[in-house]
Amino acid sequence: MVKERERATVGGLFALAVIVLLLGLTVYGLVYSIRDLDRSALPVAIPVCILAIVAEAICLGGLFTVHPNQGVVVQLFGKYQGTVRRPGLHWVNPFTTRKALSLRIRNFETGHLKVNDRDGNPVEIATVVVWRVVDTAEASFEVDHYEDYVHVQSEAALRNLATAYPYDSHEETETSLRGHTAGVASHLQTEIQERLAKAGVEVLEARISHLAYAPEIAAVMLQRQQAAAIIAARQRIVEGAVGMVEMALEMLSQKNVLHLDEERRAAMVSNLLVVLCGDRGAQPVINTGTIYQ
């Protein structure tokens, strides 16, 4: 793999001053040759001055500017010479080719992709990826059109991520796309980074920007989600009610408030569960007799 290395350059202002000075001297020499030299020396002096002017003009082509947060990849006849990152005016061999790459932080949002989650439900998902180039040599020579490569690989990683998790889960220990956004985003960033490492790209952040069931099943899945939520809530309510009943019976027994036989104990448990698990507020019934009548 081609790794980035620094390319030494000549100061651009110094090179520009030298070239302009030589160009001025050459033009002066050409004028002097035409005006003051012997006619016999003109066939030699004029071509030499013209060649010197052409050479100096070619040397001007070696000047280039590097902007802040920019890297310029320098090649000579197809061979990588190095990268210039220091902002300013520089001069290198005018026969080299130079390609500028932005080192600024960039971001893009993928389109809404339709994929199946781990349970096979079609969902629509999109992500925002924040990235930048950290190795200009790899970005230039290891992949073709690194920007397109970033987009395609990010979408591929997002599709792969969506198939690894369910859209939603009511179990706290199970990771889902909707309920664990931070963990899913971290996984997505890691997977995109692994795919883009060979392109000299660093992924700074990747987060899901859109997540929804596909339109054709959205209504059905909403009902299913509501039903699952009701079941999960009921389960929690029953677990809490059983615990409260156990605590009430234990406290009554410890403090010797009541001594109930098995039948009355079962009736009391039934009444407490009805009160604690009911959808509506319990209606009190006043017993004017004893608890046995």
N, C-alpha and C positions, 0 to 999 in steps of 0.2 A: 504494500500500500504506500502511496505517496503521502508523506507527511509535510506539513507546512514548516518552512524555515525562513529566516529573515534574509532579505536581499539588500546588500549594501548599495548605496547610490551616491552620486555626486550632488552637492547642493544645487538646487535649480537656479537660484539667483546668481550664484557664482558662475555656473555654466552659461547662463544667458548673457551675462556681462562679457565673458570671454568670447562667445560666438559673435555677439554684436560688434565687439572691438575688432575681431578678425575680419568680419564682413565689411566694416568701414575701411579698414586698411586695404582690403582687396579691391574695393570700389575705387579708392583713391589711387591704388596702383594701376588699375585699368585706365582711369582718366589720364594719369601721368604718362602711361605708355602711349596712349593715342596722341597726346599733345606734345610731348617732349622727346620721346625716344626716336631713334633713327628708324626710317622706314623698313630697313632690313630686319630690325628686331621685333617688329609688330607681329609677324606670323607666329612667333613663339610666345610673346608676352600676352597677347590677347587670349589665346586658348587656355593658357595657364591660369589667368585671372578668372576666366569663365568657369573652368573646372573647380577652382577654389570657391567661387560663389555657390556653385551647385553643391559642393561638399558641405559648406557651412549651412546651406539651407536644409540639407539632409540631417545635419546634426541638430537643427532646431526641432526635428521630429522626435528627438530623444527626451524632450521636456514633457512632463506630465504632472498633474496635480492630484494629491491625495486629500480627500475631505475627512473630517472627523468621523469616527466609527465607519471607516471604509478600508478595505484591503485591496491592493492591486497585485494581481498574479502576473509575474513576468516570465515569458518564455523566449528562448532563442532557438529558432529552427526546430521547434517542437519539443525541446528539452526544458524542463521546469528549472528556472533559475532561482526562484524564491518569491517571497511576498513582501511588499512594502506597506507598512501600516502607519508609519509616522506621518501625521498631517503636514502638508506644505507642498512646495514646488521641488521636484526632483528631476535628475537627468540620468538616463542610462543609455546603453547602446541603442542607437536609433533603429537598428535592425531587429530589435526584440519586439514581440507582440505583448500587449498589456491589456488585461481584463480586470475591470473593477467589480468588486463584490461588496454588497452592503453588509456591515456587521451590526446594524441596528436591530433592536428587538422588534419582531413582527408577529402578527397574529392573523388567524383566519378562522372562519366557521365553516364546518362541513355542511353539506346539504342534509335534509331530513332523510335518513336512510331507513328503509323498512327491513327489519330483520326479525328473526325468531329468538325469543329469550330461551333460557335453559329449559323451561317447561313447554316450549313449542308455541307459545303465544306470539302472534305478530305484533311488533311494537315499532313505533317511529322514534328515532333517536338521532341526536346531533351533538357535536362537541365544539368547543372553542380551544384552539391550540396556540400557545404563546411560545415562540421559538426564535433562535438566532443562529447565525453561522459562527462557529468557533475555530474551524480549520478550513481555510480557503483552498488549500491544495486538495483535500478530500472532496470538497464540494465541487471543485472544477473537474477533477480527473477520475474520481471513483464512481460517480453516477452521471447519468445524462439528464440535464435539466433538473438541477437539484430542487427547485421550487415545486415542479410537478411531482417529483419523487416524494417530497414532504407531504403533499396533499393526498396522493394515492395511498401511501403507507399509513397515514393517519386514519383514513377511512377504513382501511383493512384492519387496523388494530381496534377500531371502534366496533366493527362487526364482530370480531373475535371476542371482544369484551362482553357484548350483549348476549352472546350465546353461553357465557360462563355463569351468569347470574339470573335468578328469576326477577320478574318485574317487581313483584311485591311479596312479602313474607310476613306472617304474624308471629313467627318465632324469633325471639330476641337474638338467639345465637346464630341465625342464618343471615348471611349478607344478601341484600337485594339492591336492585338498581335505584329504587325510589327511596328506600329507607336508610341507606348507608352511602350517602353521596361522597363523603370525604374519603372513605376507604376505596370506593369504586374509582374516584378521580385519581387517587394515588396509584392504583393498579393500572389505570389507563395511561398515565404519564410514564410509568416504568416500561410498559409494553411499547409505546410509541418511541421512547428513547432507545430501546434495544434495536428497533427497526431502522432508526435514523443515525445510529452511531457511525456507521460506515460512510455516511454522507457528510461528516464533519459538522453536524447540527446538534445543538443542545436544546432540549425541550424544557422550558422554564415552568410551564403550567399547562394542564389539560383538564378541562371541566365539562361536564355534560350541560349543554345549554337548552336542550329540548328532549322531553321524554313523555311519551303518551302511547296508549294502545292504538293500534291501527283502526281507522274509522269503521271498518266492517265488523269489528268485534267490540268496539268501545262500549256500546250500550249493554251488551251481555256481560262483559267483564266488570262493568260498574256494578251490576246487580250481584255478580259473584263476589266482588270485593266487599260490597255492603253486607252480604250474607256471612262471609268469612269474618268480617269485623264484629258482627253481632254474636256469632258463635264464640269468638275469642273473648268478647266482653262478658258473655254469659258464663263462660268457663271461669273467668276471673271472679265473677260475682259469687258463683257457687263455692269456689275455693275459699273465698273470704268468709262467706256465710257459715260454712262448716267449721272453720276456725273459731268464729265468734260463738257458735253454739257450744263447741267443746270447752271454750274458755268459760262460758256462762255456767254450764253444768259443773265444771270443776270448782268454780268459785262458790257456787251454792252448796256443794258438798263439803268444801273445806270450812266454810263459815257456819255450817249446820243451820242454814236458813230453812231448807225444806228437805224432807225425806220422801222421795217419790218411788213408787214401785215401777216395774218395767213398763206397764201399760201407760201410766201417766207420764213417765219419762219419754216414751215414744211420742205421745201426744204433744208434749211440750216441744220436743225437737221438731215435729212436723209444723207446729204453729210458728216457731221461730224461723224456720226455713221459708215458710210462706211469706212472712213479713219481710225477711231480708232479700229474698229473690224475686218478689213480685214486681210487675211492671208499674203498678199503681200503689198509691199509699194505702196502707191497711186500714180497714174500718173497725174501730174497737167494738167489742161486744161485752156488755156489762153482765157479769154472772151474779145473780141475786142470791144464789144458793151457795153450796160448798163446791169445792173442786171435784167432788165425786157425784154431784147431782146436776 
